[in-house]
Amino acid sequence: MQAAQREAETGNTEQARELYRAVLELHPGHAQAHFGLGLLEQQAGDVAAAIPHFALALQGAPDQESYWLGYIDALMSARQFATARELLELGRRHGLQGPAIEAAEQQLALSGAPAAQEIDAAAAMFAQGNIEAAGSAARALIERFPQHPFGWQLLGAVQFESGALAPALASMQKAVGYAPEDADALSNLGLVLRKAGRLDEAFASLRDAIALQPNHVHAHVQMAGALQEMGRVDEAHSSAKAALAIAPNHLEARKTLALILDNLGRPVEAVEQYRQVLKEHPEQTDVHSNMLLCMSYTDSITPEQLFLEHRQFGLQLATRVASASRWNNVPEPNRCLRIGVVSGDLRHHAVANFIEPVFKHLAGRPGLALHAYSNHPVHDGVTARLRQYVDAWRDVAALDDAALETLVRADGVDILVDLSGHTGHNRLPVLARKPAPLQATWIGYPGTTGLAAVDYLLTDRHMLPPGEYEHQFTEKLVRLPASLAFAPVADAPDIAALPALANGYLSFGSFNRLSKISRKVIALWASLLRALPDARLLLAGMPLGEQGPVQLKAWLHQEGIDAGRIRFHPRTGMRDYLALHNQVDICLDTFPYTGGTTTLHALHMGVPTLTLAGRTMAGRQTACLLGHHGLLQFIASDAGDYVGKAVALSRDPAALARVRSSLRSGPALWTPDAGMQVAEGLERAFRIMWERWCAGLPAVAFEVPPGPPADADAVSAASPPMPA
């Protein structure tokens, strides 16, 4: 024993460890040897190995205060706080007292753990939606146990639920700091990092959680989401499948798998997953919206079936939500109108490219006061720009439906405009409550909401020619002189010369999402490539991994297209993405869901898109944009016409070159005049809608005449008839 103690004091730990073990071989219950060996193991960082030695030391000599203190300290290091508290209470009963014991008790109070029932009660508050009470409980736990991870995790969850992303991230990082090997803490941190857009860090945190607890279903689900957002869809698919293998009925796992299948271009399978979720959870309106968007990509569903599915969404929501019929809005036809816009995309998002040019020209108009309801927790530079154009800005991502309805009513909104439709972060369940006397939908989704509570859909005659599409909408169609303006990328590359002039053949390209490229789309493109055997095809925006491109390659091979004629390009940054258009003569559109933002980016880069005009709003997006730019020769009526137009265009590269050189500089949706025209049409439309409501008349379809907003008498004259 003396030799062992000398070696330990001089730092010769291995020799000391061997000597202590020699003592224990001779005397297995030797308390001092166990205590010395426990100290060495704890100093080496192996607390788990130290604890049994401290327990045996105390068992052999319960009158030694240092053994009690050493054992308690080791238990706290191992975060076994409940056991440490029980041991301290036992020591008190054995007569332990004095400054050292008081210090141990204080340390345990600061770094210890709340009782299990406290944790369960606080967690239950959060699960039941009592966010304010859960936040109070979390702060109380942190005050008493500042080094225990649960209080910080709970506070982070409350902050995240309330839309306070930065504080939530700080709290979750605190939790992981105090419990670096806690899989729950790491998984929750991964979730918040993912929502903050810090995907690489989210991936690392979730990877560590899964390494610690391979069957942690929440970590697998979040990993699937993070990988999908990183463009690694094959790996995302594997993670979602792993989550469902662990928990076959896990709601978020199945929702995530459905979304990934959609993004992999497998909409039929995605719809099956969505239907399974809705069968068990019919209240999941976000899943229902995802399914409707996915159906819009599916070529096996007719426009009539698609409308009925949207209508069913509205009917089901109406059975759960009471629609208001009374408002406090003053029915004065000529007063300043409060216009509310609600969207999850008032940020760096394609929708903002269409909204900002219009907001610029609506701002400060005496007849309108804009109120924005932003339903996304992340703000960026685009958000900051949009805020300056509105009279009131509300961040509403953390508000439940009832709270948002109350806020819209309190703001006195006269016309509430949805800018999301059935896309992410929509608030359609709030619109179903009808918090404003008039409601409309615009921009965010090319189709009906299916809600009887939404009165109007804003469009134009290029998108939906009069008399042809009204039966596909629960809303009344309001045709503006122009319904779209577009803000292109400010530092877009210069337009290069037409590649065909140097190559001697046409280079086609597609920049659409993989989910929009179906087997039938590939078949049509292949027909075009067979008709033009020298032509090439660039497929850009491909996700990382192999599954998506492999499927497209297989389809093209089945069509007899030489692989050497096809180039696949992965997703890239915006400027490089735009620069790829300089390698393309004509873009090829998808169907039944055609391009929107991608078509406009191509037009701004001088590249027209050959489109097959469809029988739905989603199928007419590119046709609408081409119509606005006077490029009717690129709109095909059927598959034969599609191929025929491509062949005709290949014979006149000089005409293509003229189109290319004139697009950016000519009249287009990205000129200041376009934003002004849309803003003026909107203001006039809002006034007509409002005037009818003030007269007690129902919503009707109408077309807004061109020109600036007129005075009240002129507006009355231009309004649709008002029967007695």
DARA-V800434 format. One record per pair of residues at least 6 apart in sequence whose ideal C-beta (glycine too) atoms are under 6 Angstrom apart, sorted by sequence separation. I is the first residue (numbers start at 1). GAP is how many residues later the second one is. D is the distance in Angstrom with one decimal. If there is no record, write none. Layout:
i->{I/I}
gap->{GAP/GAP}
d->{D/D}
This chain:
i->{24/179/295/345/387/420/500/529/589/614/636/23/209/470/542/602/613/7/8/41/42/75/76/125/126/159/160/193/194/227/228/261/262/396/431/441/499/626/7/24/41/58/75/125/142/159/176/193/210/227/244/261/278/626/636/23/57/141/175/176/209/243/277/599/613/295/611/4/38/72/125/156/190/224/258/611/623/20/58/138/176/206/274/418/441/609/705/295/4/38/72/122/156/190/224/258/439/587/3/4/20/37/38/54/72/138/155/156/172/189/190/206/223/224/240/257/258/439/440/441/442/457/20/54/138/172/206/240/274/438/594/292/372/440/457/459/461/702/34/152/186/220/254/432/434/456/460/549/685/54/138/172/240/271/370/377/416/421/456/457/458/459/460/587/589/684/700/370/371/372/373/374/375/376/423/432/454/581/591/1/34/35/152/153/186/187/220/221/255/369/375/423/431/452/456/460/587/588/589/592/613/17/34/51/68/135/152/169/186/203/220/237/254/271/373/413/415/416/417/418/421/422/431/460/584/591/599/608/681/50/84/134/168/202/236/270/419/420/421/450/459/581/586/610/611/612/288/405/417/419/448/458/593/594/596/684/697/31/149/183/217/363/404/409/448/542/581/599/608/683/13/47/114/131/169/199/267/408/578/592/594/595/695/68/346/401/405/542/594/680/687/691/31/149/183/187/217/339/347/401/505/506/507/508/509/510/511/536/537/538/539/540/680/31/47/131/149/183/199/217/233/267/352/359/405/505/511/541/612/29/47/69/81/114/119/147/165/181/187/191/199/215/221/225/233/267/336/337/338/339/340/341/342/344/688/35/42/72/81/122/153/160/187/190/194/221/224/228/255/262/344/348/529/112/149/183/217/336/347/522/526/589/348/514/69/113/153/221/347/526/111/149/347/519/346/346/371/540/628/371/538/376/375/608/375/606/606/603/525/521/340/517/338/516/338/509/338/339/340/341/342/343/344/337/343/507/516/341/507/508/509/510/512/506/344/508/344/512/499/329/342/489/493/500/492/493/496/499/512/498/511/354/351/351/329/324/327/495/321/323/495/321/531/486/317/524/528/488/527/531/528/532/358/357/293/292/323/354/357/356/354/289/353/353/314/313/314/310/314/311/310/285/506/501/500/463/498/498/463/462/498/307/462/462/303/447/446/447/446/446/488/486/485/486/484/485/485/485/482/482/481/480/478/165/163/297/297/299/299/476/476/477/479/480/476/481/163/163/162/456/455/350/265/265/438/263/265/262/438/437/415/264/299/297/296/233/234/231/232/233/303/231/232/234/303/361/360/361/358/362/357/361/358/358/296/231/337/337/333/333/331/334}
gap->{6/6/6/6/6/6/6/6/6/6/6/7/7/7/7/7/7/8/8/8/8/8/8/8/8/8/8/8/8/8/8/8/8/8/8/8/8/8/9/9/9/9/9/9/9/9/9/9/9/9/9/9/9/9/9/10/10/10/10/10/10/10/10/10/10/11/11/12/12/12/12/12/12/12/12/12/12/13/13/13/13/13/13/13/13/13/13/14/15/15/15/15/15/15/15/15/15/15/16/16/16/16/16/16/16/16/16/16/16/16/16/16/16/16/16/16/16/16/16/16/16/16/17/17/17/17/17/17/17/17/17/18/18/18/18/18/18/18/19/19/19/19/19/19/19/19/19/19/19/20/20/20/20/20/20/20/20/20/20/20/20/20/20/20/20/20/20/21/21/21/21/21/21/21/21/21/21/21/21/22/22/22/22/22/22/22/22/22/22/22/22/22/22/22/22/22/22/22/22/22/22/23/23/23/23/23/23/23/23/23/23/23/23/23/23/23/23/23/23/23/23/23/23/23/23/23/23/23/23/24/24/24/24/24/24/24/24/24/24/24/24/24/24/24/24/24/25/25/25/25/25/25/25/25/25/25/25/26/26/26/26/26/26/26/26/26/26/26/26/26/27/27/27/27/27/27/27/27/27/27/27/27/27/28/28/28/28/28/28/28/28/28/29/29/29/29/29/29/29/29/29/29/29/29/29/29/29/29/29/29/29/29/29/30/30/30/30/30/30/30/30/30/30/30/30/30/30/30/30/31/31/31/31/31/31/31/31/31/31/31/31/31/31/31/31/31/31/31/31/31/31/31/31/31/31/32/32/32/32/32/32/32/32/32/32/32/32/32/32/32/32/32/32/33/33/33/33/33/33/33/33/33/34/34/35/35/35/35/35/35/36/36/36/36/37/40/40/40/41/42/46/49/50/51/52/54/57/60/63/69/73/73/74/74/75/75/76/76/76/76/76/76/76/77/77/77/77/78/78/78/78/78/78/79/80/80/81/83/84/85/85/85/85/85/86/86/86/86/86/87/87/89/92/93/108/110/110/110/111/111/111/112/112/114/115/115/115/116/116/116/118/118/127/128/129/130/130/130/130/131/132/133/133/134/136/137/137/138/138/139/140/144/144/152/153/157/158/159/161/162/162/165/165/166/169/170/171/171/172/175/182/183/184/184/185/189/190/193/195/196/200/201/207/212/214/218/219/219/221/223/224/224/224/224/225/225/234/235/236/243/244/247/249/250/251/252/252/253/255/256/271/284/293/296/297/310/311/312/312/312/312/313/313/313/313/314/315/315/317/317/318/318/320/321/322/340/349/353/358/361/363/378}
d->{5.9/5.1/5.5/3.8/5.0/3.7/5.3/5.7/5.5/5.8/3.8/5.3/5.6/6.0/5.3/5.6/5.9/4.3/3.9/4.4/4.0/5.2/5.1/4.6/4.0/4.5/3.9/4.8/4.0/4.7/3.9/4.7/4.0/5.2/5.6/5.3/5.1/5.4/3.8/5.2/3.8/4.5/3.8/4.1/4.0/3.8/4.8/3.7/5.0/3.8/4.8/4.0/5.9/5.6/5.4/4.1/4.8/3.5/4.3/5.9/4.0/3.8/4.9/4.9/4.3/5.9/3.9/5.1/4.5/5.1/5.9/4.7/4.7/4.8/4.8/5.6/4.9/4.8/5.3/5.3/5.2/5.1/5.6/5.7/5.5/5.3/5.4/6.0/3.5/3.4/5.6/4.0/3.4/4.0/3.7/3.6/4.8/4.7/5.3/4.9/5.1/4.9/4.4/5.3/5.8/3.9/4.7/4.1/5.4/4.8/3.8/5.4/4.5/4.0/4.9/5.6/4.9/5.5/4.1/5.3/4.0/5.7/4.3/3.9/3.9/4.2/4.4/4.0/3.7/5.5/5.7/5.8/4.5/5.8/4.0/5.8/5.2/4.3/4.4/5.0/5.0/5.3/5.8/5.5/4.3/5.4/5.3/5.0/4.9/5.2/5.9/5.1/5.5/5.8/4.2/4.8/3.8/5.9/5.3/5.6/5.3/5.9/5.2/5.4/5.1/5.0/5.2/5.3/4.5/5.1/4.9/5.3/5.5/5.8/5.6/5.2/5.3/5.8/5.0/5.8/4.4/3.8/4.3/4.5/5.1/4.3/4.9/4.8/5.9/4.5/5.2/5.5/5.8/6.0/4.9/5.7/4.1/5.7/3.9/5.1/5.3/5.4/4.0/5.2/4.7/4.2/3.9/5.0/3.8/5.3/3.8/5.1/5.3/5.6/4.9/4.5/4.5/4.9/4.9/4.4/4.7/5.3/5.8/4.2/5.4/5.7/4.6/5.3/5.0/5.2/5.8/5.3/5.2/4.7/5.1/5.0/5.2/4.2/2.2/5.6/5.3/3.7/5.5/5.2/5.8/5.0/5.3/5.7/5.7/4.6/4.3/5.7/4.6/5.7/4.6/4.9/5.4/4.6/4.1/4.5/5.1/4.0/4.9/5.2/5.3/5.1/4.9/5.1/4.9/4.7/5.6/5.6/5.5/5.7/6.0/5.5/4.9/3.9/5.7/4.8/4.7/5.0/5.6/5.9/4.6/5.1/4.8/5.3/4.3/5.0/5.0/5.8/3.2/4.8/4.5/6.0/4.7/5.5/5.8/5.0/3.8/4.6/4.9/4.9/4.2/5.4/5.0/5.3/5.2/4.9/5.2/4.2/5.9/3.9/4.8/5.6/3.8/3.8/5.8/4.6/5.7/4.8/5.0/4.0/4.3/5.6/5.2/5.5/5.2/5.1/4.6/6.0/4.0/5.8/5.5/5.1/5.6/5.9/5.0/5.0/5.1/5.1/4.9/5.8/5.6/4.7/5.9/5.5/5.0/5.5/4.4/5.4/4.1/4.3/4.8/5.8/5.7/5.4/3.6/5.7/5.8/5.8/4.0/5.1/4.8/5.0/4.9/5.5/5.8/4.9/4.6/5.0/5.4/5.7/5.6/5.0/5.6/5.7/5.2/4.3/3.5/5.0/4.8/4.6/5.9/5.1/5.7/5.5/5.3/5.3/3.9/5.1/4.9/5.8/5.9/5.2/5.5/5.4/5.9/5.9/6.0/5.3/4.9/5.8/5.5/3.9/4.9/5.6/5.7/5.3/3.8/5.9/5.4/4.1/5.0/3.5/4.9/5.3/4.4/4.9/5.8/3.6/5.5/4.9/5.2/5.3/5.3/5.6/5.1/5.6/5.2/5.1/4.8/4.9/5.9/5.1/2.2/5.8/5.9/5.4/5.3/5.9/5.6/4.8/5.2/4.7/3.8/5.6/5.7/5.9/4.8/5.3/5.8/5.4/5.4/4.7/4.6/6.0/4.5/4.7/4.0/5.5/5.2/5.0/4.8/5.5/5.1/4.4/5.3/5.5/4.9/5.6/5.6/4.0/5.0/4.7/5.0/6.0/5.1/5.1/6.0/3.9/5.7/4.8/3.6/4.5/4.5/5.0/6.0/5.1/3.6/5.4/5.0/5.9/4.6/5.8/5.6/4.3/4.0/4.3/5.3/4.8/3.9/5.8/5.9/5.3/4.3/5.9/4.2/5.7/4.8/4.4/5.5/4.9/5.6/4.1/4.2/4.7/4.9/5.3/4.7/3.7/5.3/4.9/4.7/5.8/5.8/5.6/5.1/4.7/5.7/4.8/4.3/5.1/4.5/4.2/4.5/3.5/4.4/6.0/4.0/4.1/4.7/5.0/5.3/5.2/5.8/5.4/5.6/5.7/5.6/5.9/5.4/4.8/5.2/4.5/3.5/4.7/4.9/5.9/4.8/4.7/5.7/4.4/4.9/5.1/5.9/4.9/5.5/4.9/3.4/3.6/5.0/5.1/4.9/5.2/5.7/5.7/4.7/4.7/4.1/4.5}
